[in-house]
Amino acid sequence: MSDSNILNGGAEVLREIRGSLLHLDTLKKTSTEQETLRQTYDKEMAAKQKAMDKEIETTVSKRVDELEQSFDSQIDKTRNRIKAEKSRRDKTKDEKVTQRIGAETADQHETIRSIKQEIKGTFTKDHIWRIFNTRYFFALFLPSSISDYLIILLTVIILAGLPLGIYWALGLENIWILLAMYACELVLFGASFFFIFKKVRNKHLTALREATSLREQIRDTKKSIKAKANSIRKDRDESVYGLESFDQSIGELETTLEGIVEQKKQALTSFENTTKQDIVNEIRVKYVDDIELLKKQSEESVRIQKETDDEISAITMDVSQNYEAYLGKENLKVSVIDSLIEIIDNGGALNISEALEAYKKQLEAAKSAK
């Protein structure tokens, strides 16, 4: 631009200014459009990236789960087989232990059987009813151990509580009925006890004491059997039970289980180091072209917008330096410039300065008319 005063210029100068302003508006629209396009491309690119990441995450997780489930199924089956084999081993051992206990205590069981026959013979010989050949009878009438006295104590407790229990169960409220029940119980039990004590216990005391001695032998023999059985059950030497085939089978299954667990670890490591990346690459192939295209389009929009903004800046500075000081910022509008051109073209002014004066008068006249 010339350094001369543009206010002396004519319509051609205004048309030059008008062209600059129109070009500036066009550039601003272009910049806005490119910004909108860039945002659109970036959103689509982010959506594509998110969809790709989601598919990668879902697919990898699914493949890992499938891999683990495949091995876990074999691990569970093997563990169940080990459990079943151990159960069969324990069952076989229990049977063998029971057989061993029976074999090693057979003589003692035969001793008990012989003693029981001897007791029966004693009862028969002394004409004692067999109904009295019971633990309860001997505990009540010929106690000889702590357990016998406990039986007596339990009997007393039951006899003391039975009438009261019946009294409460029936919902009775007359205390005399309770006392009558205790009296009846005392008479019935007392009469029975003393009858048996006199007619059985005292009458056959010698035979009953002999039977008591024999019963103590049975008790001692049973204790011996129990001790022997406990000793056999605690015996850690299992070689006598023939369980080697079970142990071999269990050992093979445990080795198989360890192998499957190790294979699972190796498979997961291989998946993480190799297979996972192959899956990721396979999925990325489906998205990479679209993402790259959107990236290039976004970068192109940024480039165009930058160039446009640079040009806008240059033109704005040029307009500001060359025209704004003469025309005023408020007049640097296409509509105002068109009015000034029209004034000059219609002969209303010879130059821009006169056109501005005429334009101002038109505005004032328009205000006055309102």
C-alpha positions in Angstrom: 0.0 0.0 0.0 1.0 3.6 -0.7 1.8 5.8 2.3 -0.5 8.6 0.9 -3.7 9.5 2.7 -6.4 7.1 1.6 -9.1 9.6 2.5 -8.2 11.3 -0.7 -8.8 8.1 -2.7 -11.9 7.2 -4.6 -14.2 4.2 -5.0 -11.3 2.0 -6.3 -9.6 2.2 -2.8 -12.9 1.4 -1.1 -13.3 -1.6 -3.4 -9.8 -2.7 -2.4 -10.7 -2.4 1.2 -14.0 -4.2 0.6 -12.1 -7.1 -1.0 -9.8 -7.4 2.0 -12.7 -7.4 4.4 -14.7 -10.0 2.4 -11.5 -12.2 2.1 -11.1 -11.8 5.9 -14.6 -13.0 6.5 -14.1 -16.0 4.2 -10.9 -16.9 6.0 -12.6 -16.7 9.4 -15.4 -19.0 8.2 -12.8 -21.4 6.9 -11.0 -21.4 10.2 -14.2 -22.1 12.1 -15.1 -24.9 9.7 -11.7 -26.5 10.0 -11.9 -26.3 13.9 -15.3 -28.0 13.7 -13.9 -30.7 11.4 -10.9 -31.2 13.6 -13.1 -31.7 16.6 -15.3 -34.1 14.7 -12.3 -36.1 13.5 -10.8 -36.2 17.0 -14.1 -37.4 18.5 -14.5 -40.1 15.8 -10.9 -41.1 16.3 -11.3 -41.3 20.1 -14.5 -43.4 19.6 -12.6 -45.8 17.3 -9.7 -46.0 19.7 -12.1 -46.7 22.6 -14.0 -49.4 20.6 -10.6 -51.0 19.6 -9.3 -51.0 23.2 -12.6 -52.4 24.5 -12.6 -55.2 21.9 -9.0 -56.0 22.8 -9.7 -56.1 26.5 -12.8 -58.2 26.1 -11.3 -60.6 23.7 -8.1 -61.1 25.7 -10.0 -61.6 28.9 -12.3 -64.1 27.2 -9.4 -66.1 25.7 -7.6 -66.1 29.1 -10.8 -67.4 30.8 -11.3 -70.1 28.2 -7.6 -71.1 28.6 -7.8 -71.3 32.4 -11.2 -73.1 32.3 -9.8 -75.7 30.0 -6.9 -76.5 32.4 -9.0 -76.0 35.6 -11.5 -78.6 34.3 -8.6 -81.1 34.0 -7.2 -80.1 37.3 -10.6 -80.6 39.0 -11.1 -84.0 37.4 -7.7 -85.1 38.5 -8.2 -83.9 42.0 -11.6 -85.7 42.2 -9.9 -88.9 41.0 -7.2 -88.5 43.7 -9.9 -87.9 46.3 -11.9 -90.9 45.1 -8.7 -93.1 45.1 -7.8 -91.9 48.7 -11.4 -92.7 49.8 -11.1 -96.2 48.4 -7.7 -96.6 50.0 -9.1 -95.4 53.4 -12.1 -97.8 53.0 -9.9 -100.7 52.2 -7.6 -99.9 55.1 -10.5 -99.6 57.5 -11.7 -103.0 56.4 -8.2 -104.5 56.7 -7.8 -102.9 60.2 -11.2 -104.3 61.3 -10.2 -107.7 60.0 -6.9 -107.5 61.8 -8.5 -106.4 65.1 -11.0 -109.3 64.7 -8.2 -111.8 64.1 -5.9 -110.5 66.9 -8.7 -110.4 69.4 -10.5 -113.5 68.4 -9.3 -115.4 71.5 -10.4 -112.7 73.8 -13.9 -112.6 72.2 -14.0 -116.3 72.6 -13.1 -115.8 76.3 -16.0 -113.4 76.7 -18.4 -115.8 75.0 -17.2 -118.6 77.3 -17.6 -116.4 80.4 -21.1 -115.3 79.3 -22.0 -119.0 79.0 -20.6 -119.6 82.5 -22.7 -116.8 83.9 -25.8 -118.2 82.2 -24.9 -121.6 83.7 -24.6 -120.0 87.2 -28.0 -118.4 86.8 -29.5 -121.7 85.6 -27.8 -123.8 88.3 -29.0 -121.4 91.1 -32.5 -121.1 89.6 -32.2 -117.3 89.0 -34.4 -115.8 86.4 -32.4 -114.7 83.3 -34.2 -111.3 83.3 -31.8 -110.3 86.2 -28.7 -111.1 84.1 -28.4 -107.4 83.1 -26.0 -104.6 83.7 -28.7 -102.5 85.4 -29.5 -105.2 87.9 -25.9 -105.8 88.9 -25.2 -102.0 89.1 -28.3 -101.4 91.3 -27.9 -104.4 93.7 -24.2 -105.4 93.5 -22.3 -102.2 92.5 -18.6 -102.7 92.0 -17.4 -99.8 89.9 -17.7 -96.1 89.5 -20.0 -96.5 86.4 -22.3 -98.6 88.6 -22.7 -95.8 91.1 -23.3 -93.4 88.3 -26.1 -95.6 87.1 -27.6 -95.5 90.7 -27.3 -91.7 90.7 -29.0 -91.4 87.4 -31.8 -93.7 88.6 -32.3 -91.5 91.7 -32.4 -88.3 89.5 -35.0 -89.9 87.1 -37.2 -91.1 90.0 -37.0 -87.6 91.6 -37.8 -85.8 88.5 -40.4 -88.1 86.9 -43.5 -87.2 89.0 -42.6 -83.5 88.7 -42.3 -83.8 84.9 -45.6 -85.5 84.6 -47.2 -82.9 86.9 -45.9 -80.0 84.7 -46.8 -81.8 81.5 -50.4 -82.3 82.5 -50.7 -78.7 83.8 -51.7 -79.7 87.3 -51.8 -77.2 90.0 -52.8 -79.2 93.1 -49.7 -79.8 95.2 -51.4 -82.8 96.9 -51.6 -84.5 93.6 -47.8 -84.1 93.2 -47.2 -85.4 96.7 -49.5 -88.4 96.0 -47.6 -89.2 92.8 -44.3 -89.2 94.8 -45.9 -91.4 97.4 -47.1 -93.9 94.8 -43.7 -93.9 93.1 -42.0 -94.5 96.5 -44.3 -97.3 97.3 -44.0 -99.0 93.9 -40.3 -98.6 93.4 -39.5 -99.3 97.1 -41.7 -102.4 97.2 -40.1 -103.7 94.0 -36.6 -102.9 95.1 -37.0 -104.5 98.5 -38.7 -107.6 97.0 -35.9 -108.1 94.6 -33.3 -107.3 97.2 -34.7 -110.0 99.5 -36.0 -112.7 97.1 -33.2 -112.4 94.5 -30.2 -110.5 95.7 -29.9 -111.9 99.3 -31.3 -115.4 98.4 -28.7 -116.0 95.6 -26.0 -113.7 96.9 -23.2 -116.3 96.5 -24.1 -117.1 92.9 -24.6 -113.4 92.1 -21.2 -112.5 93.5 -19.7 -115.2 91.4 -21.5 -113.8 88.4 -20.3 -110.3 89.4 -16.7 -111.6 89.4 -17.2 -113.2 86.0 -18.7 -109.9 84.7 -15.6 -108.0 85.9 -13.5 -110.5 83.9 -15.6 -109.7 80.9 -15.1 -105.9 81.5 -11.4 -106.4 81.9 -11.3 -108.5 78.7 -13.2 -105.8 76.8 -10.8 -103.1 78.0 -8.0 -105.3 76.7 -9.7 -105.7 73.4 -10.3 -101.9 73.2 -6.6 -101.3 74.0 -5.5 -103.8 71.4 -7.8 -102.2 68.8 -6.5 -98.7 69.6 -2.9 -99.9 69.3 -3.7 -101.5 65.9 -5.4 -98.3 64.6 -2.5 -96.2 65.7 0.1 -98.5 64.1 1.8 -96.5 61.3 3.1 -99.6 59.6 0.6 -100.1 56.7 2.6 -102.7 54.9 0.4 -105.5 56.2 -2.7 -104.1 54.6 -1.6 -104.4 50.9 -2.3 -100.8 50.0 0.7 -100.4 47.6 -1.5 -100.4 44.4 -3.5 -97.5 45.9 -0.4 -95.5 46.8 1.1 -96.0 43.4 -2.2 -94.9 41.7 -2.4 -91.8 44.0 1.2 -91.0 43.3 0.7 -91.2 39.6 -2.4 -89.0 39.8 -0.5 -86.4 41.9 2.3 -86.3 39.4 -0.2 -85.8 36.6 -1.8 -83.0 38.6 1.5 -81.3 39.1 2.1 -81.6 35.3 -1.2 -80.1 34.4 -0.6 -77.2 36.9 2.8 -76.6 35.3 1.4 -76.7 31.8 -1.2 -74.2 32.8 1.5 -71.8 34.1 3.5 -72.2 30.8 0.4 -71.8 28.7 -0.6 -68.5 30.5 3.0 -67.3 30.2 3.1 -68.1 26.5 -0.3 -66.4 26.0 1.0 -63.3 27.8 4.2 -63.2 25.8 3.1 -64.2 22.3 -0.6 -65.0 21.8 -1.9 -61.9 23.4 0.1 -59.7 21.1 -1.1 -61.7 18.1 -4.7 -61.1 19.2 -4.0 -57.4 19.7 -2.5 -57.0 16.3 -5.4 -58.9 14.7 -7.9 -56.6 16.2 -5.9 -53.5 15.5 -5.8 -54.3 11.8 -9.6 -53.8 11.7 -9.3 -50.3 13.1 -5.9 -49.0 12.1 -6.9 -47.7 8.6 -9.8 -45.8 9.9 -7.9 -44.4 12.8 -4.9 -43.4 10.6 -7.3 -41.7 8.1 -9.0 -39.8 10.8 -5.7 -38.8 12.3 -4.5 -37.5 8.9 -7.7 -35.6 8.3 -7.4 -34.1 11.8 -3.8 -33.1 11.1 -4.8 -31.6 7.7 -7.6 -29.6 9.4 -5.0 -28.3 11.9 -2.6 -27.4 9.1 -5.3 -25.6 7.1 -6.6 -23.8 10.2 -3.1 -22.7 11.1 -2.4 -21.4 7.6 -5.8 -19.7 7.6 -5.3 -18.1 11.1 -1.8 -16.9 10.0 -3.4 -15.3 6.9 -6.2 -13.8 9.0 -3.6 -12.3 11.4 -1.6 -10.8 8.5 -4.7 -9.3 6.8 -6.1 -8.1 10.1 -2.8 -6.3 10.9 -2.7 -4.9 7.3 -6.2 -3.5 7.6 -5.6 -2.2 11.0 -2.3 -0.4 10.0 -3.5 0.9 6.6 -7.2 1.6 7.0 -8.4 1.7 10.6 -6.6 4.9 11.5 -8.2 6.7 8.6 -11.7 5.2 8.5 -12.2 4.2 12.2 -12.7 0.7 13.3 -16.5 1.1 13.3 -16.5 1.8 9.6 -14.4 -1.2 8.6 -17.5 -3.2 7.7 -18.5 -4.4 4.3 -22.0 -2.8 4.7 -20.4 0.6 5.5 -17.9 0.3 2.7 -20.7 -0.5 0.2 -22.5 2.6 1.3 -19.4 4.8 0.8 -18.9 3.3 -2.7 -22.5 3.9 -3.6 -22.2 7.6 -2.5 -19.1 8.1 -4.7 -20.5 6.2 -7.6 -23.8 8.3 -7.4 -21.8 11.5 -7.5 -22.5 12.3 -3.9 -18.7 12.6 -3.1 -15.4 12.9 -4.9 -13.3 11.0 -2.4 -13.5 8.8 0.7 -13.3 11.8 3.1 -16.4 13.4 1.5 -18.2 10.0 1.3 -17.6 9.6 5.1 -19.2 13.0 5.7 -22.1 12.2 3.5 -22.6 8.8 5.2 -22.6 10.4 8.6 -25.3 12.9 7.5 -27.4 10.0 6.1 -27.1 8.3 9.5 -28.1 11.5 11.4 -31.0 12.0 9.0 -32.2 8.5 9.5 -32.0 9.0 13.3 -34.0 12.2 13.1 -36.6 10.5 10.9 -37.2 8.0 13.7 
